[in-house]
């Protein structure tokens, strides 16, 4: 559920607390109502991450209560209960009860927000004070309903076999890649990521794709790579160093979330960031709510740049200021991939775009998040396929053979203008450096600014040879400074420049150690 403060209004057109519901949000409510009138009982509403699913659910709850219907809203995390309760209280004037451990249960509410963990445990109890609310609902709303076929959810949902249900998710697919048809009987695809980006509701994305990780021989468990095997391939000093080095180059001090393979991997990445002078924290399933809140408060005020986590914030997290997502793990799961990237898609003041640093080959495996996906409820096979037609085929990013720029489908290279004969070839990269998709060509102003910063930076080094200025410039742009740049004066280096120099130093040290290792092994 997207607790992102999206603007909204009631479906009658009235304005609630100064907010107006978007057209597609109103259409989602009407589509669900029409589905129930057609005889459907359990409906999935598919809306992209950041589309504002919480106001849709809030208005549905308000509508149901006005018809004297009781509603149960199920979520899988404690903090989401409190966040959605505040939305109902302040935006919809709906007073709801809470069914969750350590929270007082209040009688006679028309709507209850429940932690699935608490409700599942209490379903086994005989005490009246815990069970007096269990069988008295007219509508169930399920947040992140791609989880709804798990044993825990089914234990609760089976207690209400005749109650109408609405599920919300951005990715209606199980962990093994199959659809949700074992429980739901209708799917309403409301709005996709690409359309929201085009309308300015979500951030544009810049992708940086990596060299290939050797995934050969890794077995598949529940539709995705075996985590123990992945850990052996990616939790190495070299690859962890690549994560930090490339963040210094492309992350540019952005608020960043890292998705790691496991706890050990996440901690290793955090430690590597801190060794490079970048403030970072690690969070996992054992982190308390207080620890999690503290981490994001520290990020909000600028004390923390990077939060490393393991499957903790794939969904439901609302930190719009995040503008860099690092995929430090590979995945075959389209749902997992899209949920992870979705953590950085929300619009935020001063945020220009989202940068995705892909160290797991997930972009090539799963495509761009803006690509249209056709979802299915079929529980016997893969629940999705990419939308294609005769005019426009969905393809993998490709690399120009002339200038090495990486970009999406086009007739010619956006950098050098070379004609492109075919698409979909594997992206060839090396040395684990990331390469930007749709990379923009450096302007004269960019080159003059960089030269000025070099003139201020090189004299501060232990070896301030002026020839290093020319060499560093050619290393950056592939050419010597133009003769018209002679008038460029020293410019104080900015954070982006200094991060790039640190990246080059890390790369140099790693290259030097490779040579030593090779010589000592002979």
Order of alpha helices (4+ residues) and beta strands (2+ residues): alpha-beta-alpha-beta-alpha-beta-beta-alpha-alpha-beta-alpha-beta-beta-alpha-beta-beta-beta-alpha-alpha-beta-alpha-beta-alpha-beta-beta-alpha-beta-alpha-beta-beta-beta-beta-beta-alpha-alpha-alpha
